[in-house]
């Protein structure tokens, strides 16, 4: 019986890295010697025997320098070369995605070689902070921006928005665009980010116009979004000529839509109402926080009072002066600690007179409960408004629901039960006049909120002609759409009504017979329209409906996207990374905000795009 022969297996190839497969399974090729070694007899022992020969030792010594060079240089456009570039690009993307420092890459490159010594990619990997920053600034971020411009060129309309935020002495202005893709719904991305020395209407509008002209997309801009400051819109009536919106209309020669941020409207609404109260709760919360924030002795004393009244201590919260509704959790925290805080300040002989007066008042806690109850409505609805893919009419419905809630509270003369019970106690003490005065403040508070909200929500009524697009009623008629066609015509957008009537009939048929399923009903509005377009045999079957959708969904429903960018800037531009240039910050934000891929998905994306890989490997990135 013949003896079974050994083979050169993967296990042997892993262990003996100087050998590769030979001319058959029973043979291995020694790379330094450039000769074949039979392993059929003893397997690994045959390789060990060859390694011990003088010939192999001399060949190994002669080729060692060449092998060291091979560890650093890869044949261009080879499979290993592409994988190496993809690895460097993905690590750069990973660094940005997870807010890591470029400096950490100096350690990462050498560490990878150490902990993964048997990898051909890591052996040749060399991507420190300088190279990584160059890849991000001059390859990955520009490519993300080019992809955005390509997307904008493929649609008919987009909306634009901006706002300002300070980073030290630097005033940052991101430019955000919103557009609708028939296969993917609403898209919101960063087009530009620069520092401006001025916040005047002229400077901001010039910056926006210059940006969109640079990318040759001026004719597609149909909306401008910003906060409700006079510099953007010239006030509630929008009659001024020295604001960003009017400047853009003049420069673009187009009647673009202006959208003030509805989240700001709600913030300002509750603040406007609270200003009618005789207690300045905003300032009181600020004073209480500052009183304890840096004083350990005071905090420890407060903890003792919490233990005494059997309340679990929790740190007091700070609230942003620019976002009034951020006071909501701060009020909730004070109410939880109120008995301890009241006892603490009443026991202090030397404390701010305003705080002493506040906690000695019979009505102080009632003001807090009143605001807590009312702010809950605003807090919940601001969160709904600031969703990423919400449309302007959905926002209008949310504002209407807040208005209805406030009007209902006023008509029902609603007072929170905890406040009502305390008022009854005061009434029994003979403080009827004071109780009546407080109740009048409550009605005035509701009235002020209602008046403010009615005035500032009124401009959104111009979009009522798009109500049919909410798809709440599938029995709408073509006549219901005529006001929408007229609105678009005034904006310079012509709709072919002959095509549109056929598209509407097809839409209504699909809504009633094909796509009214659970999956469809669970989608956001923009995704519902995308779902409909994708189930068509060809998108040209709904060319006019698509044009209307592209216009409507290009209108920014809020300015929250800009606020998210400011948060990203703060996360990237930390004290530890204070040397980053404006260019680097822009590249980081464009990459982080515009691309929604995981690191693994981005690696696959790079492997499918050899042109990007070539740029990663090119010295041009160091320009």
Secondary structure, 3 states (H helix, E strand, C coil): CCCCCCCCCHHHHHHCCCEEECCCCCEEEECCCCEEEECCCCCHHHHHHHHCCHHHHHHHHHHHHHHHHHHHCCCCCCHHHHHHHHHHHHHHHHHHHCCCCCCHHHHHHHHHHHHCCCCHHHHCCCCCHHHHHHHHHHHHHHHHHHHHHHHHHCCCCEEEEEEEEEECCEEEEEEEEEEEECCCEEEEEEEEEEECCCCCHHHHHHHHHHHHHHCCCHHHEEEEEECCCHHHHCCCCCCCCCCHHHHHHHHHCCCCEEEECHHHHHHHHHHHHHCCCCCCHHHHHHHHHHHHHCCHHHHHHHHHHHHHCCCCCCCCCCCCCCCHHHHHHHHHHHHHHHHHHHHHHHHCCCCCHHHHHHHHCCCHHHHHHHHHHHHHHHHHHHHHHCCCCCCHHHHHHHHHHHHHHHHHHHHCCCCCHHHHHHHHHHHHCCCHHHHHHHHHHHHHHHHHHHHHHHHHHHHHHHHHHHHHHHCCCCCCCCHHHHHHHHHHHHCCCCCCHHHHHHHHHHHHHHHHHCCCCHHHHCCCHHHHHHHHHHCCCCHHHHHHHHHHHHHHCCCCCCCHHHHHHHHHHHHHCCHHHCCCCHHHHHHHHHHHHHCCCCHHHHHHHHHCCHHHHHHHHCHHHHC
